[in-house]
Amino acid sequence: MRDVEESGDQVIITDHGKPTLVIRKYDASDKSPMELLQGSVINYESPTAPVAEDDWELA
């Protein structure tokens, strides 16, 4: 664990060859959750307005 802390490298723990855990150095953020999310929300003027048939893109 000290090696991970000092080097900053991560270690992947496997269970029968399948990756199950990642051990990495904890990176404490000085920003609040609100600061991290700032600018990530899109503002919709009319989120409940009906959508016209032509507005849908067919796959």
Long-range contacts (C-beta under 8 A, 24 or more apart in sequence): none
